[in-house]
Amino acid sequence: IPQIVLDIKFEHWEKIVAKRAKAIANGGLVQEEDDFVPATVRYSDGTTNSTAKTKLRLKGDQLDHLLGEKWSFRVKTRNKDHVWGMRRFSLQKAETRDFQLTPMMLALTESLGIVSPRYFFANLVINGKKIGIMAVEEHPAKELLEASGRKESVIIRFSEKYYWYALSKNIAETDDFKPFKDYRFAPID
């Protein structure tokens, strides 16, 4: 299993810790532009070791991404660096993606010729502390298309903004009418 090591300066780590504490106190994580902190990523596939300059922040809307020792992170490389061919990816507990269900589903979609993000497991170490096995999930970007053998193009997604708005305002849905959980009501980004 590959290894990924995050080296984060003390003051930047303290910013992440404070953001996590605020999210737990508020019942959820609210992303802000200045959440990213600089970090260095060292990674290995067992035969070669590489380093990349990155910036990262906490990831996830709900607290399952922040509880315990394994916190979820969104990582973006800086300059022209990449990590295993990716410029943007997430590190998260396997249970936030239903353990083995996500890699199985992605293997199926890939076998059907559907563009699928790279998804695998790696041992995570943060500032010398062994965190354990985490899921590495590629964030949609042009590198995803390239790795899938596709030409650079537009990537779209269904927006979750109405779902999160309804959740924040405690807007109830009925068994017969669930517009905020139905992709057919979601605008496309």
QUIURCOR-V577006 format. One record per backbone hydrogen bond with DSSP energy under -0.5 kcal/mol. NH is the residue of the N-H (numbers start at 1). CO is the residue of the C=O. If there is no record, write none. Layout:
NH:CO ; NH:CO
This chain:
2:121 ; 3:44 ; 4:123 ; 5:42 ; 6:125 ; 7:5 ; 7:40 ; 8:6 ; 13:9 ; 14:10 ; 15:11 ; 16:12 ; 17:13 ; 18:14 ; 19:15 ; 20:16 ; 21:17 ; 22:18 ; 23:19 ; 24:20 ; 25:21 ; 26:22 ; 27:23 ; 28:23 ; 29:61 ; 31:29 ; 35:32 ; 36:33 ; 37:56 ; 39:54 ; 40:7 ; 41:52 ; 42:5 ; 42:40 ; 43:50 ; 44:3 ; 45:48 ; 50:43 ; 52:41 ; 54:39 ; 55:76 ; 56:37 ; 57:74 ; 59:72 ; 65:62 ; 66:63 ; 67:63 ; 71:69 ; 72:65 ; 73:91 ; 74:57 ; 75:73 ; 75:89 ; 76:55 ; 77:87 ; 78:53 ; 81:78 ; 83:86 ; 86:83 ; 89:75 ; 90:137 ; 91:73 ; 92:135 ; 96:93 ; 97:94 ; 98:95 ; 99:94 ; 101:98 ; 102:97 ; 103:99 ; 104:100 ; 105:101 ; 106:102 ; 107:103 ; 108:104 ; 109:105 ; 110:106 ; 111:107 ; 112:108 ; 113:110 ; 114:109 ; 120:136 ; 122:134 ; 123:2 ; 124:132 ; 125:4 ; 126:129 ; 127:6 ; 127:125 ; 129:126 ; 130:128 ; 131:124 ; 131:129 ; 132:124 ; 134:122 ; 135:92 ; 136:120 ; 137:90 ; 137:135 ; 138:118 ; 139:88 ; 144:141 ; 145:141 ; 146:142 ; 147:143 ; 148:144 ; 149:146 ; 150:145 ; 159:187 ; 164:160 ; 165:161 ; 166:162 ; 167:163 ; 168:164 ; 169:165 ; 170:167 ; 171:166 ; 172:170 ; 174:177 ; 181:178 ; 182:179 ; 183:181 ; 185:182 ; 186:183 ; 189:157
